[in-house]
Amino acid sequence: MIERVRIIGIGMGSPEQVTGEAAQALSTVDVFLVADKGGSRTDLVVARQRVCDALIPADHAYRVVEVPDPRRGPDAERDDTAYGRGVRDWHAARVDAYASVIDGLDDGETTVGFLVWGDPAFYDSTIRVVDALVERWAAAGVTVEHDVIAGISAPQLLAARHRIPLNRIGAPIHVTTGRRLVDEYDPALGDVVVMLDGGLACAELADTFPDLELFWGAYLGSPHEVLVRGRLAEVIDEVQRVRAEARERHGWVMDTYLLRQPADAPGTPGPTGFPDTGELTDGVLTLRPLAAHDWQVVRDEHNDEESLRWDFFGEAYTDDVARQKAAQARREWRSGRAARFVMVDAATGEGAGVINVMRMGPPGVGLIGYGVLPAFRGRGFTTRALRLVSGWAFESARIARLEPGHKVDNIASGKAAAKAGFRAEGRLAQRLPNADGTRSDEVYYSLTRDRFVAETLG
């Protein structure tokens, strides 16, 4: 009866790359379950068998069971929702397939092992599948131990083969998939490691970022290892050719690559982070940058009946959602996407609402959003907050024009903006969505730096 499951990272398939801990773990396993993907990829099963033969002592009895892998589906043709659903269905089918085999093991076969390419904690789905198996057994009253043994990952071996570090001094590393690369790539991400990219999505970046350095490798750690490096625009054709030839020769290809801006690359134009600031106050109201611990103010302001009335979707925040939104405020500030403040009653120190400046239009334009908790309404806090944040935006944040707006029937919001010096500039027909599926006209306002300065001096 099953007692233990071990998930063992075996590097990229060579016995020389298996860690000492992983080698010891191999010798404790009675049955190794290996996904049989069929066709020419059966040599991957052979490679796992080679690792076992090389590292497991001859006096330890074990066997390898190939489990037909459920069909995953046409990933490239699916949108993100369908892709996620397809992967979850595939995992569930794998759980069923493995459970069926494990339930039929001999009485003396108590430890099952999964041999995982690279490092199982990095990008493999086996951990999730085993978690589901353990939960299934627990529901049936059976306790099964499981652990994960780290291995040498593909990015580590890629960097070693190219004789480079994965990151540079003080720079981040971003790990993503080919499916997401084009949509999310930005030089500000730092060095980008791309995995699971069957279509070499980096080719789509060659025209926009031709100077990117590409470090590519396939069959890393095996006798078939292939490496290419160079300026993306110059080597992408070679990589595509080499990859296609290798796939034709072996019937499959397993590769990964690193994208890196050259050291002398000029800075990329675009929004920079908002400048740091302390508290802004007029003695009655204080504004300070929103922090993670302000999540209750974020939740209560959004979930108020009046706020939900004007919300686009009319959906209340759960505590978890409010925590996430408050926690990401600092990151948005640093990226220059949004400067979010919490309003604080200067007399009591209580959170009274929120006000945000978002860069969502042309350069130098800030879109303003705001809301006050019911207990603090009628005290002019919105107008005070607008004046405080306008002074900061014009003087410190390189903003030239601020634009608040509201649904046409939200009269109170417009009055607060007008009292703060904003001028109504127009009405946009059916610009804003409503929770019931209809749309509302938007009345929008503006305040420019020049007018703010003139009025302040006046």
SVG drawing of the C-alpha trace seen along z (x, -y; Angstrom):
<svg xmlns="http://www.w3.org/2000/svg" viewBox="-29 -87 61 94">
<polyline fill="none" stroke="black" stroke-width="0.4" points="0.0,0.0 1.3,-3.5 3.0,-5.2 5.3,-7.8 5.7,-9.8 9.0,-11.3 9.3,-14.0 12.9,-13.9 14.6,-16.5 17.1,-14.7 18.6,-17.7 18.5,-17.6 18.9,-13.9 22.6,-13.1 23.5,-11.0 26.4,-13.3 24.0,-16.2 22.0,-14.5 22.7,-15.8 23.9,-13.6 20.6,-14.1 18.6,-13.1 20.8,-10.0 20.1,-8.9 16.4,-9.5 16.4,-7.3 17.6,-4.4 14.5,-4.6 11.9,-4.2 10.1,-1.0 8.2,-2.1 8.9,-5.0 5.9,-6.3 6.9,-7.8 4.5,-9.6 4.5,-8.0 3.8,-10.7 4.0,-8.3 5.7,-8.6 9.4,-9.6 9.4,-11.0 9.9,-7.5 13.6,-8.3 12.8,-10.5 11.6,-7.5 14.8,-5.7 16.9,-8.7 15.1,-8.3 15.8,-4.6 19.5,-5.4 19.7,-7.7 18.2,-4.9 20.5,-2.3 23.6,-4.5 22.7,-5.6 20.6,-3.0 22.6,-0.2 22.2,3.2 20.9,4.7 17.9,2.3 14.9,3.7 12.7,1.3 10.7,1.1 9.6,-1.6 5.9,-1.9 5.0,-3.9 1.6,-5.6 0.0,-6.8 -0.2,-10.6 -3.7,-12.1 -4.0,-14.4 -3.4,-18.0 -5.0,-19.8 -4.1,-22.5 -2.6,-25.1 -1.5,-27.5 -5.1,-27.8 -6.6,-28.7 -7.1,-32.0 -5.9,-32.4 -9.2,-31.2 -9.4,-28.1 -5.7,-27.4 -6.0,-27.5 -9.1,-25.3 -7.3,-22.9 -4.3,-22.6 -6.5,-22.0 -8.4,-19.3 -5.2,-17.7 -3.9,-17.7 -7.1,-16.1 -6.8,-13.4 -3.2,-12.8 -4.3,-12.4 -6.9,-9.7 -4.3,-7.9 -1.6,-7.8 -4.1,-6.9 -5.3,-3.9 -1.7,-2.6 -0.8,-3.3 -3.9,-1.5 -2.8,1.6 0.7,1.8 2.0,4.9 1.8,4.9 5.6,4.4 5.7,1.4 5.2,-1.4 7.3,-4.3 6.5,-5.8 8.8,-8.2 8.4,-10.7 11.5,-11.6 11.3,-15.3 13.4,-17.0 15.4,-19.9 14.0,-21.3 10.4,-20.2 9.8,-23.4 10.6,-25.6 8.2,-24.9 6.9,-21.3 3.3,-20.3 4.2,-17.2 4.0,-18.9 0.4,-20.0 -0.5,-16.5 1.0,-14.8 -0.7,-17.3 -4.0,-16.3 -3.2,-12.6 -2.3,-13.2 -5.5,-15.1 -7.5,-12.3 -5.9,-9.7 -6.4,-11.9 -10.1,-12.2 -10.2,-8.4 -8.5,-8.3 -5.0,-7.3 -2.0,-9.5 0.7,-9.5 4.0,-11.4 5.5,-13.3 8.6,-15.4 10.4,-17.3 14.1,-16.9 15.6,-19.8 17.5,-19.4 19.7,-21.4 17.3,-23.5 17.5,-24.3 18.2,-28.1 21.1,-27.2 22.6,-24.8 21.9,-27.3 23.9,-30.0 26.7,-27.5 27.0,-26.4 27.2,-30.0 29.6,-30.9 27.4,-33.8 25.6,-34.6 21.8,-34.6 21.6,-38.2 23.8,-41.2 24.7,-43.4 21.6,-44.8 19.4,-43.6 16.3,-41.4 15.6,-38.2 12.1,-37.6 11.0,-34.1 8.1,-33.6 6.8,-31.4 6.7,-31.9 2.9,-32.3 3.3,-35.4 6.6,-36.9 5.4,-39.3 2.6,-40.8 4.7,-41.4 8.2,-42.1 9.7,-45.4 13.4,-46.2 12.6,-47.2 12.0,-43.5 15.8,-43.0 17.2,-39.6 14.3,-37.4 14.4,-33.6 11.9,-32.1 10.7,-28.5 8.1,-26.3 8.3,-28.2 7.5,-25.9 7.2,-28.8 10.2,-30.9 8.1,-33.9 11.2,-36.1 11.2,-36.3 8.4,-38.8 10.6,-41.1 13.5,-41.2 12.2,-44.3 11.4,-46.3 14.4,-45.2 17.0,-44.1 19.9,-44.7 18.7,-42.2 21.2,-39.5 19.9,-36.0 21.4,-33.0 19.6,-29.8 20.2,-26.2 18.5,-22.9 19.0,-19.3 21.1,-20.9 23.4,-18.4 22.8,-15.7 25.0,-14.4 22.7,-16.4 23.3,-19.7 23.0,-22.8 23.9,-26.4 23.4,-29.7 24.1,-33.2 24.2,-36.6 22.3,-39.7 18.6,-38.7 18.0,-40.3 21.2,-38.6 20.8,-35.0 17.0,-34.4 17.0,-32.9 19.8,-30.6 18.0,-29.5 14.8,-28.8 16.7,-26.7 18.8,-24.8 15.7,-24.1 13.7,-22.9 16.5,-20.6 17.0,-19.2 13.3,-18.5 13.2,-16.8 16.2,-14.6 15.0,-13.7 11.3,-14.0 11.2,-16.4 13.1,-19.4 13.5,-20.7 15.0,-24.2 15.1,-27.4 16.7,-30.8 17.7,-34.1 17.1,-37.6 19.4,-40.4 19.7,-44.0 23.3,-44.9 25.2,-46.6 25.6,-49.9 21.9,-50.0 20.4,-53.5 17.6,-54.0 14.1,-53.2 11.8,-56.2 8.6,-56.0 7.0,-56.6 9.3,-56.5 8.2,-55.9 6.5,-58.6 8.8,-60.4 8.8,-59.4 6.9,-61.7 6.0,-62.0 2.7,-63.2 0.8,-66.0 -1.4,-68.0 -3.4,-71.2 -3.9,-70.6 -7.4,-69.2 -6.7,-66.4 -3.5,-64.4 -2.6,-62.3 0.1,-59.6 1.0,-56.9 -1.3,-53.9 0.3,-50.9 -0.5,-47.3 -2.0,-47.9 -4.6,-50.3 -6.5,-47.4 -9.6,-48.0 -9.9,-51.6 -9.7,-50.3 -12.3,-47.7 -14.7,-49.9 -14.5,-52.8 -15.2,-50.5 -17.9,-48.5 -20.0,-51.5 -23.5,-51.4 -22.9,-54.8 -19.5,-53.8 -20.9,-50.6 -23.7,-52.6 -21.1,-54.4 -18.8,-51.5 -18.3,-50.0 -19.1,-46.4 -20.9,-46.9 -18.9,-44.0 -17.8,-44.3 -14.2,-43.6 -13.5,-40.6 -10.9,-41.0 -8.4,-39.1 -9.0,-41.3 -8.7,-44.5 -5.5,-43.2 -4.1,-42.5 -5.0,-45.9 -3.4,-47.7 -0.3,-45.5 0.3,-46.3 0.1,-50.1 3.8,-50.4 4.7,-48.5 2.4,-50.7 4.0,-53.7 7.5,-52.6 6.5,-51.6 4.8,-55.0 1.4,-53.5 -0.5,-55.0 0.2,-57.1 -2.3,-56.0 -2.9,-57.9 -5.0,-57.2 -6.9,-60.2 -6.4,-60.5 -8.5,-62.7 -5.7,-64.8 -7.5,-65.2 -8.1,-61.5 -5.6,-59.6 -8.5,-57.6 -8.5,-56.5 -11.1,-58.6 -10.9,-57.5 -8.6,-57.2 -7.4,-59.3 -5.3,-58.2 -3.3,-59.7 -3.0,-57.3 -0.9,-57.7 -3.3,-56.3 -3.3,-58.9 -0.7,-61.0 2.6,-61.9 2.2,-64.5 -1.5,-63.7 -2.8,-62.2 -6.3,-60.6 -7.7,-61.2 -10.1,-58.9 -11.3,-59.4 -13.7,-58.3 -14.5,-59.1 -16.0,-56.8 -19.6,-57.6 -18.5,-58.7 -16.4,-61.5 -18.6,-62.9 -19.9,-66.4 -16.7,-67.8 -15.0,-68.9 -12.4,-66.1 -12.7,-65.3 -12.0,-69.0 -9.1,-69.2 -7.6,-65.9 -7.9,-67.2 -6.0,-70.4 -3.3,-68.6 -2.7,-65.9 -2.8,-68.5 -0.1,-70.6 2.1,-67.4 1.4,-66.2 2.3,-69.6 5.3,-70.4 6.9,-67.0 5.5,-64.4 6.0,-66.1 2.3,-66.2 1.0,-69.0 -2.7,-68.2 -5.0,-66.4 -8.4,-64.9 -11.1,-63.7 -14.4,-62.5 -17.7,-61.1 -21.0,-59.5 -23.4,-62.2 -25.7,-61.7 -22.9,-61.7 -23.4,-65.4 -21.5,-65.3 -18.3,-64.2 -18.5,-67.1 -19.2,-69.7 -16.1,-68.6 -13.9,-68.8 -15.2,-72.3 -14.6,-73.6 -11.0,-72.4 -10.5,-74.5 -11.2,-71.9 -13.2,-73.0 -15.9,-71.0 -14.7,-70.5 -17.3,-68.3 -19.6,-65.3 -18.7,-62.1 -21.7,-60.0 -22.0,-56.5 -18.3,-56.3 -18.6,-54.6 -20.1,-51.1 -22.7,-50.3 -23.1,-47.1 -26.4,-46.3 -24.9,-46.3 -26.0,-49.8 -23.7,-52.8 -23.6,-56.3 -22.3,-59.6 -19.2,-60.9 -18.7,-64.5 -15.0,-65.3 -12.9,-68.1 -9.4,-69.3 -6.8,-71.4 -3.5,-72.4 -0.3,-73.2 -0.3,-76.7 -3.8,-77.5 -3.1,-75.9 0.0,-78.1 -1.8,-81.2 -4.7,-80.6 -2.4,-79.7 -0.4,-82.9 -3.5,-84.9"/>
</svg>
